[in-house]
Amino acid sequence: MSTIEGALTGAYALGVRPAMRDAHAKGHGCVKAEFRVGEAPPELRVGVFAEARTYRAWIRFSNGAGTPHDDHAGDGRGMAIKLTGVPGRKLLDAEIDAQTQDFVMINHPVFFIRNVADYVPFTTLSLQGKSDQFLATHPHEQSIVAAIMAQTVDEMFEQRYFSMAPYRLGERYIKFSARPVDCSTNAPIEESTAAAPTDPDYLREAMISWLGEKDACFRFGVQLQTDPASQPIEDPTILWDETAAPFVDVASIRIPKQTFDSEAQQTFCENLSFTPWHALPEHRPVGGINRLRKAVYEAISDLRHRLNRAAPAEPTGDETFH
């Protein structure tokens, strides 16, 4: 963790402003959304899915890299959801009374590091530009990184996003996912095959264009662990087979037509903190990688806000920008 903090502090000393996240540094924008919980099956009526209701939410879409780069480059893409108006005590001591719940995802179903013991050397080498040294001796992880970095996308609203790592849903273990659907029919949306524009920031521009004309929609599903042997908790690089454990829809997401590209809203977006640990106990992250993420996310968020002289605060859902 000190290695990541050192890299962030070093970049700030060289004039990088504002201090950025160590991952998902390039945000395409934060958009207002509605997260509508439906009538879930009885075994899934836990936490925010306990009853049918609608939460107001903020959703940040991003590239996965730790430094901003051209959107044409292969990369993971992130969808971070923050529900507001969520009652109940939360897991983080600093925000135990916060009224928010986060769901953090990227557009790939598995994580690229098995455990904490591997995360440390991988991160150290990556910050030196030498991640290939680690991957050369870890072919399984190398194949996952290659698959993530091969991804190029045309529209953020046409991607399917995954939690990668497991979580609790009450006493059960789950993963979760958001898949894009047509807002009128709930039919799956196919990815565009059109050539991407030449603009290096075209993903943000595509979001602006889309939401200037129509809503964007997703279905949010959870996948129950059915076999601990083939669906491990402590190895998030292992895919949980959807044929053996299908995702079950528990909520719908509607991102209404809107304008979100003001400077004030962009500043608000970058000051938000998203972490798997902004959560009710019923949605506790599990596994070694998630436990590590708790420490890393908290430390980087604290450092980033201090460097940027921005007080961390959770949104209410009532925010408006012009």
C-alpha positions in Angstrom: 0.0 0.0 0.0 2.9 2.4 0.8 4.1 1.8 -2.7 0.9 2.9 -4.2 0.7 5.9 -1.9 4.3 6.8 -2.9 3.4 6.7 -6.6 0.4 9.0 -6.0 2.5 11.4 -3.9 5.3 11.4 -6.5 2.9 12.2 -9.3 1.4 15.1 -7.3 4.9 16.4 -6.6 5.6 16.4 -10.4 2.5 18.6 -11.0 -0.3 16.1 -11.6 -3.5 18.0 -10.6 -5.8 16.9 -9.2 -4.4 13.9 -7.4 -6.0 11.0 -9.1 -7.2 7.5 -8.1 -4.6 4.8 -8.3 -7.0 2.9 -10.6 -9.9 4.1 -12.8 -8.2 7.5 -12.9 -10.0 8.6 -16.1 -13.7 9.1 -15.4 -16.0 9.6 -18.3 -18.6 11.2 -16.0 -21.0 10.7 -13.1 -24.7 10.3 -14.0 -27.9 10.3 -12.1 -29.8 7.0 -12.1 -32.6 5.1 -10.5 -31.9 1.7 -9.0 -35.3 -0.1 -8.8 -35.4 -3.2 -6.6 -38.1 -5.6 -7.8 -39.7 -8.6 -6.2 -36.6 -10.8 -5.6 -37.0 -14.5 -4.8 -37.3 -15.0 -1.0 -33.7 -16.2 -0.6 -32.4 -13.0 -2.2 -34.5 -10.6 -0.2 -31.6 -9.3 1.9 -30.1 -5.8 2.5 -31.1 -3.4 -0.2 -33.0 -6.1 -2.0 -35.2 -6.9 1.0 -38.2 -5.1 -0.4 -39.3 -3.5 -3.7 -38.3 0.2 -3.7 -36.4 2.7 -5.8 -33.1 4.3 -4.8 -31.6 7.4 -6.3 -28.0 6.7 -7.4 -24.9 8.2 -8.8 -22.9 6.1 -11.3 -19.4 6.8 -12.4 -18.1 5.2 -15.6 -14.3 5.0 -16.2 -11.3 3.5 -17.8 -9.5 1.0 -15.6 -5.9 2.3 -15.9 -4.1 4.3 -13.1 -3.3 7.1 -15.5 -5.6 8.8 -18.1 -5.0 7.6 -21.7 -6.6 7.5 -25.1 -10.0 5.7 -25.0 -8.9 3.7 -28.1 -6.4 1.8 -26.0 -7.4 -1.6 -24.6 -8.4 -1.5 -21.0 -11.0 -2.6 -18.4 -13.9 -0.2 -18.1 -15.6 0.5 -14.8 -19.1 1.1 -13.6 -19.3 2.2 -9.9 -22.8 2.6 -8.4 -23.5 4.6 -5.3 -27.1 4.2 -4.0 -28.3 7.0 -1.7 -31.0 7.0 1.0 -29.9 3.6 2.2 -30.7 3.2 6.0 -28.7 1.1 8.4 -25.3 1.1 9.9 -22.4 0.6 7.5 -19.2 -1.4 7.6 -16.7 1.5 7.5 -16.1 3.1 10.9 -15.6 6.5 9.4 -18.9 6.3 7.6 -20.9 4.0 9.9 -24.0 6.3 9.6 -23.6 7.1 5.9 -26.8 6.6 3.9 -25.0 5.1 0.9 -24.3 1.6 -0.6 -21.7 1.0 -3.3 -21.5 -1.7 -6.0 -18.2 -1.6 -7.9 -17.7 -3.4 -11.2 -15.7 -3.7 -14.4 -16.5 -5.2 -17.7 -14.6 -8.5 -17.1 -16.0 -11.4 -14.9 -12.8 -12.3 -12.9 -10.0 -10.5 -11.1 -6.4 -10.8 -12.3 -4.6 -11.6 -9.1 -5.4 -14.7 -6.9 -4.4 -13.5 -3.4 -2.6 -10.9 -1.3 0.7 -12.7 -1.5 0.7 -12.2 -5.3 -0.8 -8.7 -5.2 2.1 -7.1 -3.5 4.9 -8.2 -5.9 2.6 -7.6 -8.9 1.8 -4.0 -7.8 5.4 -3.2 -7.0 6.6 -4.4 -10.4 3.7 -2.7 -12.2 4.6 0.7 -10.7 8.1 0.1 -12.1 6.7 -0.8 -15.5 7.8 -4.4 -15.1 4.6 -6.3 -14.6 5.6 -8.6 -17.4 8.2 -10.1 -15.0 5.5 -11.3 -12.7 3.1 -12.4 -15.5 5.9 -14.4 -17.2 5.8 -16.8 -14.2 2.0 -16.7 -13.7 0.4 -17.8 -17.0 -3.2 -18.0 -15.6 -3.0 -14.4 -14.4 -1.2 -13.4 -17.7 -4.2 -14.7 -19.7 -6.6 -12.7 -17.6 -4.6 -9.5 -17.9 -4.3 -10.1 -21.7 -8.1 -10.5 -22.0 -8.8 -7.4 -20.1 -6.3 -5.3 -22.0 -7.5 -6.5 -25.3 -10.9 -5.0 -24.7 -11.8 -1.9 -26.8 -15.3 -0.5 -26.5 -17.5 2.0 -28.4 -20.2 2.7 -25.8 -20.1 2.5 -22.0 -23.8 1.8 -22.0 -23.4 -1.4 -24.1 -21.1 -3.2 -21.7 -21.8 -5.9 -19.2 -20.1 -5.2 -15.8 -19.1 -7.7 -13.1 -18.1 -7.6 -9.4 -15.3 -10.0 -10.2 -14.8 -10.8 -6.5 -17.4 -12.4 -4.2 -19.6 -10.8 -1.5 -22.1 -11.9 1.1 -25.8 -11.6 0.6 -26.8 -12.3 4.2 -25.5 -15.8 4.9 -25.0 -16.7 1.3 -22.1 -15.9 -1.0 -22.7 -14.2 -4.3 -21.2 -12.3 -7.2 -23.2 -9.6 -9.0 -23.4 -8.1 -12.5 -25.1 -5.4 -14.5 -26.1 -6.2 -18.1 -27.3 -3.6 -20.7 -30.9 -3.9 -21.9 -33.2 -1.9 -24.1 -35.2 0.4 -21.9 -38.5 -0.3 -23.6 -38.3 -4.1 -24.1 -35.6 -5.3 -21.6 -34.1 -7.1 -24.6 -30.3 -7.5 -24.5 -28.3 -4.8 -26.2 -25.6 -5.9 -28.7 -22.3 -4.0 -28.8 -21.9 -1.6 -31.7 -19.6 -2.6 -34.5 -19.1 0.9 -35.8 -15.6 2.3 -36.0 -14.8 4.5 -32.9 -14.4 8.2 -33.5 -10.8 9.6 -33.6 -11.3 11.7 -30.5 -9.2 10.3 -27.6 -12.0 11.1 -25.2 -14.8 9.6 -27.4 -16.3 7.5 -24.6 -17.3 10.6 -22.7 -18.6 12.2 -25.9 -20.6 9.0 -26.7 -22.2 9.1 -23.2 -23.1 12.8 -23.7 -24.6 12.0 -27.1 -26.5 9.0 -25.9 -28.0 10.7 -22.8 -28.8 13.8 -24.9 -31.3 11.6 -26.9 -32.5 8.7 -24.7 -32.2 6.8 -21.4 -29.7 4.0 -20.8 -30.8 0.8 -18.9 -29.3 -2.2 -17.2 -30.6 -5.2 -15.3 -28.7 -6.0 -12.0 -28.4 -9.6 -11.1 -26.8 -11.7 -8.4 -25.2 -15.2 -8.8 -25.5 -17.5 -5.8 -22.6 -19.8 -4.9 -23.8 -23.3 -5.4 -20.6 -25.3 -5.2 -17.7 -24.0 -3.0 -15.2 -26.3 -4.7 -15.7 -24.8 -8.2 -16.8 -21.4 -7.0 -14.1 -20.4 -4.5 -14.2 -17.4 -2.2 -10.4 -17.0 -1.8 -9.5 -17.1 -5.5 -11.3 -14.3 -7.5 -9.5 -15.4 -10.8 -11.8 -18.4 -11.0 -14.9 -17.9 -13.1 -18.2 -19.0 -11.5 -20.0 -20.9 -14.3 -23.3 -19.3 -15.2 -24.8 -22.5 -16.5 -24.3 -24.1 -13.0 -25.2 -20.8 -11.1 -27.2 -18.4 -13.3 -27.6 -14.8 -12.4 -31.0 -13.8 -11.1 -32.3 -10.3 -11.7 -33.0 -8.4 -8.5 -33.1 -4.8 -9.7 -33.2 -2.6 -12.8 -31.1 0.5 -13.5 -32.4 3.5 -15.5 -30.1 6.4 -16.4 -32.5 9.0 -17.6 -31.7 11.5 -20.4 -29.6 14.3 -18.8 -26.7 16.7 -19.2 -23.8 15.7 -16.9 -20.7 17.4 -18.5 -20.6 20.6 -16.5 -17.3 21.5 -14.7 -19.1 21.5 -11.3 -20.5 18.0 -11.8 -17.1 16.7 -13.0 -15.5 18.1 -9.8 -18.2 16.5 -7.7 -17.7 13.2 -9.6 -13.9 13.2 -9.0 -14.3 14.0 -5.3 -16.6 11.0 -4.7 -15.1 7.8 -3.2 -16.3 4.4 -4.3 -15.3 1.2 -2.5 -16.7 -2.3 -2.1 -16.7 -1.5 1.7 -19.3 1.4 1.4 -21.8 -1.3 2.3 -24.4 -2.7 4.7 -23.1 -5.8 6.7 -25.5 -7.9 4.6 -23.4 -7.0 1.5 -19.9 -7.5 3.1 -17.1 -8.1 0.6 -15.3 -11.4 1.3 -12.0 -13.0 0.3 -8.4 -11.9 0.8 -8.4 -9.6 -2.2 -11.5 -7.7 -1.0 -9.9 -7.4 2.5 -6.9 -5.9 0.9 -9.0 -3.6 -1.2 -10.5 -2.2 2.1 -7.1 -0.9 3.2 -6.0 0.3 -0.2 -9.2 2.1 -1.1 -9.4 3.8 2.3 -5.7 4.9 2.3 -5.8 6.2 -1.3 -9.1 8.0 -0.9 -7.8 9.7 2.3 -4.5 10.7 0.6 -6.2 11.9 -2.6 -8.7 14.1 -0.7 -6.0 15.6 1.5 -3.8 16.4 -1.5 -6.7 18.0 -3.3 -7.9 19.8 -0.2 -11.3 18.3 -0.7 -13.4 17.1 2.3 -14.7 13.6 1.7 -18.5 13.4 1.8 -21.2 11.0 0.7 -23.9 12.3 -1.6 -27.6 12.6 -0.7 -29.0 12.1 -4.2 -30.4 15.7 -4.1 -27.4 17.2 -5.8 -28.0 19.4 -8.8 -25.5 21.1 -11.2 -25.7 23.6 -13.9 
